[in-house]
Amino acid sequence: MRSRCRSYAAGAALWLGAAAAARAQAPGSAPVTNAFGDPASSWAHILRHTALTGFWILFPLIAIAEVLLVYVIFKFRRRPGRKPATFHENPGLEIFWTVVPLLAVLVVGLLSHGPLHFYDETPPPDLNVMVVGHRFFWEYRYPDYGIDFANKDLVVPAGRNVDLQITSVDVIHGFYVPSLGIQMDAVPGRITHAWFNAQAGHYEGQCAQLCGPLHGEMWISVDVIPPAQFAAWLQANASPAPAAAPAQPAAPAGAKPASPAAPARPRPAGLAKEGL
Amino acid sequence: MSSAEVALAAAPEAKHYTGLLDWLTTTDHKKIGLMYLIFSLVNAWVGGLFAGMVRLRLYDPNWNFIKPEFFNQMLTMHATVMIFMVVMPAFVGFGNYLVPLMIGARDMAFPKLNAFSFWMLIPPSLMMYASFFTVGGSAQGGWWSYPPLSGAEFSPGAGESLWCLAIILLGISSIMGAVNFLVTIADMRAPGMGWMQMPLFVWATEITAWLLLLAVPILSGVLVMLLSDRIFHTGFFQPGLGGDPLLYQHLFWFFGHPEVYIMILPAFGIMSHVLPAFAHKPVFGYKGMVYALASIGVLGFMVWAHHMFTSGISPEAQIFFSTTSLIIAVPTGVKVYSWLASMWGGTIDFSAAMKFGLGFIGLFVIGGLNGVVLAIVPFDIAVHNTYFIVAHLHFVLFGGSVMGLMAATYFWFPKMTGRRLSEKLGNWHFWLFFIGFLWVFTPMHILGIEGMPRRVAFYRPEFTDLNRFISLGFLLLLAGGLIFTYNVIHSIRHGEPTPEPDPWKINDVQQSLEWMVPSPPPAWNFDEVPVYEEG
């Protein structure tokens, strides 16, 4: 009896929240964090390490150029009595500054293969979430639990593999949560993909692909909570009865509202799920 | 009789206009080049003021007199104008003026086609400006114009269609210009000037012309497909009709990446003239420079999907395009080191032209660093479509292309007009641009790393201070632009006269033919067609 009251109350609150949600959201209360300052997922740590390693390998090639530029400016200004040099070739030097940078960039390229493999080989998911971009809000569906809502935080369990299937109902959007190291376009007619395994916390993001006038107001908030708390949240929000399903959020003219049970827009035959 | 008199005598029926009618009907490559440059300068003001609108809104996103719809129009048209109506025409203008002179020719291979290429710019430019007065305003889906946003459903007004049509027409001008340059350079070099004796600016123009010829038709094609989707409701890019938005992206960027090399290679050519001239040395490593230009041209066609690492392309594609994008840094580095070696041991005069040349190296190299790290896919995933990219593109397009154009202007203005630009004003211009540029674009790296996306009219409160700081820096760039424009307009009539062929006194260290004719050159360029001899 008590749990039924709780779930009705939660359902009502959800309904009210969704119905009252403005088309334009406000950014979350927490500041946005990023993968370099606050890596919050297994992938974000690898991303950060790969990027910094690559940067420090490439940086000297550039720094040398800048230092030499400053040196040239000071050392070789016109001074009375000094004649300019006349040399205009040096094959050994030219080979050196072709081969060494080539080796450096190839090393950097090779270094990113392992990390890319980690990113692209999705581990078995503990939770499947469908992320649907709309003009101008994000809808989240948990197909295994019959949950579907929009304009609210994406809630996921900490330390678990969360698999995101991302798409859009109208134009291309960009699902971007810097601290999780996630960025993937939401493309209508395609399902793109990202995954993460994050530590508990609250992570902010924003739509990263121009989608219209309110592109700058498509805020993203991800709530990563301990698994026990997440189980409770699931209990409170999973709604088997269609009558208790949250109302569709007010959608601007032109967007096609998606029903919770409807599959993603049928994909043309022969189009790869992810491909060139 | 000189060969010039022979040539003139052979055209007894040729009409000779004066004044405005002369400029409207001329097929003289020098006048056409100057018209391209004036066209470019005028549109630079328009594109710059559009950027000002963007920075104004970003000073305080609560200022709703710049509405988000208008903001999107401003950012779209800022990029469109700067790319298609400022940088490209400016480099074509310098190419037009200088290439025939540098190869010892009297004009381009097809002078009438040359005039047509210039005048072809005018209707599409008017279309772009007219589009602001249509219902809904101008195109506002970004300068890449990705569908479905740019499709009929989400960009219902005429503005987007006018944009597509205008770009197609501008593309026709570019393709005709490219054909003209390729034939001119192949066929009209002075006797004795082989391919490996051409000045490096001519080489840069040659490679750029190949890129234009091969890439621009792809853009025209993809925009015809987009227009077809918009007007005839075909389904090239509409998922509901069996199409794929990613097809657009591949086709667009197959043009779009060579396009950025089209906008930088001529600047590389200019650097190879300006830097050695004011260091009073010959350019270092001519052969390496040529091979580098050619490699960049070829590799430039193999990197396009690095703009699509987060679009949903396969891991194999990510690795391929990451590798090619890393490799293309190598020939670019060869050029930078060669420019440094070109100045090494020289005696440097810090004229305004040289300041801009040195500023080019300092800034473009940073753009090269933030560019090459973007080829690392994990890093790109973190900062794609953020202000880090805005920083990168401006370091290479402003710190690179625009600084190169400024250097070219100060260097060749005496040749084109017979007068010097004010060095004092040039000094002010340089420092305002250099400091203003760093002020505006360096902090954008931080905004990007911290997760602020681009093209947003709203940002998180914690980004306010940096955005305001950046917006204030715009004023320095504005001041620099005003001083430059005044310098140009004033010096055409009142600059210090320099009628001599070699006002910079560089003919002892370099052999470029434009410095062997009077300033400005006569209509027929050379009294006698020069015979080129080594040494």
Interface residues (C-beta under 8 A of the other chain):
Chain A: P27 P31 V32 T33 N34 A35 F36 G37 I46 L47 T50 A51 G54 F55 L58 F59 L61 I62 A65 E66 L68 L69 V72 I73 F76 R77 R78 R79 R82 K83 P84 A85 T86 F87 H88 E89 N90 L93 E94 W97 T98 P101 L102 V105 L106 V108 G109 S112 H113 P115 L116 H117 Y119 D120 R135 D170 V171 I172 G174 Y176 P178 S179 G181 I182 Q183 M184 D185 V187 P188 G189 R190 T192 H193 E204 G205 Q206 C207 A208 Q209 L210 C211 G212 P213 L214 H215 G216 E217 G254 R265 R267 P268 L271 A272 E274 G275 L276
Chain B: P61 K67 P68 E69 F71 N72 G141 G142 Y146 P148 L149 E153 F154 P239 G240 G242 G243 D244 P245 L246 H250 A279 H280 K281 P282 V283 F284 G285 Y286 K287 G288 A305 T310 S311 G312 I313 S314 P315 A317 Q318 I319 S322 T323 L326 I327 A329 V330 G333 V334 V336 Y337 S338 L340 A341 S342 M343 W344 G345 G346 T347 I348 D349 F350 L358 I361 G362 V365 I366 G368 L369 V372 V373 A375 I376 V377 P378 F379 I381 A382 H384 N385 T386 I449 E450 G451 M452 P453 R455 V456 A457 F458 Y459 R460 P461 E462 V509
